[in-house]
Amino acid sequence: MTAAEESGPTNEEKGPAAAGMTADGTAETPAAVPGAGMVADTGGAAGPQSRTSDIVPGPGGVMTDEVGVVTGDLTLRTEYADGKVTLRVQYKDADEWYAVTGTSVALADPAGLDAVHGVAVGLLHRPEG
């Protein structure tokens, strides 16, 4: 038996030994993964981003800094810019946006924007009251 036979299967038989990196730290040939590295909004991973959803708040409405309580069919926008996330609402299809009171807070990782938006929609969308 030769030394190669004693050592077991070769690297080709076992599959890749590293997840995209070679032993010297250089990247292997990139894999074709559709959408990899893309960001949903313009601005790049750290630039301004936003998510929007139509909501119907419960009977108490949504408190805003500019005009007080707003009710009825609204659009909620969760914005990320400069390390902060802010919630804004508008009457559906209107031009003016209003900051939801108390919702401008730090968000260290813009990857959390979807989760923050999901929680905000879950809290504010109460069509049944």
N, C-alpha and C positions, 0 to 999 in steps of 0.2 A: 504494500500500500504506500502511496506517495504522501508527502506532507500536505498537499492540496486536498487529497481525499480524506485525510484524517481531520482536517480543520472544519469540515462540514460544507454546506452549500456556499457558493460564491455570493458576492453582493448582488449580482444580477439575478440570482435565483431567489434571494431573500427579499428583494425590493429595495426601495430607497432607504438609506440609513439615516437621512436627515430630512427635516421638513423644509426643503427649499434652500438649504445652505450646504456648502462644501466644508471640508475640514479646515481649510485655510480662511474661512469667513466670507468668501465671495459667494454671491448668489448663483444658484444653479439656473439653468434655462427656465424662464418663467412659464408656468402652466397657463393654459388658456381657460380662464375662469370668467365667464361673462359678468360684467358689472363690478368686478373686484376693484376696490380702490375708489369707487365712484361715490359721490355725495348726492343726496336727494335734491338739495337746493344749491343755487350758485353761491359762490363765496368760499368754497373749500371747506375743509373740516373745521377750521377755527374761525371762518368768516361768518357773516350774518346768515342765519337760517331761520325758517319758520315752518310751522305746521298749522293747518286750519281745519275746522270741523263745524258743521251747523249744529246748533244746540237749541233746546227749549228749556230754560231754567224753571225751577219750581216756583211756587207762589210768591216767594220773597224776592225773586229776580236776582240780578247780579249787581253788586255795589261797584260803582266806578268813581275815580277821582274827579272827573270833569263834570259829570251831570247827575251824580247820585245813582239811584237804582234804575236799571233798565230791565224790561220784561219782554216777553213775546219771542218771536223767531229771531234768533241771533246767530252770528258767526263768531266763533272763538278762534283767536290766533295766538299761538305760543311762539314767541320770538326768542332767538338766541343771538346775542351780539356782545362783544367785548367782555366775555366771561360772565354775563348775566342773562337770566331768563326772565321774560316779562309776558304776562297774559294781557290780551286786549280783546274787546268785544265790539261788535258793531251790529246795528239793526241789519238783518239780512238784506243784502244788495244795496246798502247805503254807502256813502263815501267816507263818513267820519268813523274813526276808531277811538275807543275810550279805554284807558288803562284800568284793569280790574284792581280795586283797592288792595294793597298789601301783597302784590304778587311779583314785585321786581326783586329777585334774589340771585345770589351767586350760584353759578353752575360750573363746576371745575372742568367737566368733560362734556363737550357738545354731543357726544354719543348718547347722553342721557336725555336729549331733547324729546325723543319719541316717548319715553317713559313718563316724563313730566307732562307732556300733552295728553297722554292716555289717562293719567290720574286726574288732570284738570277736567277733561270731558266727563269722566266718571263721576266727579263731584258736582259739576254744574248742570249736566244734562239730566233733567228730571221732568220729562213730558207728562208723566202720570201724577205729578204733584209732590 
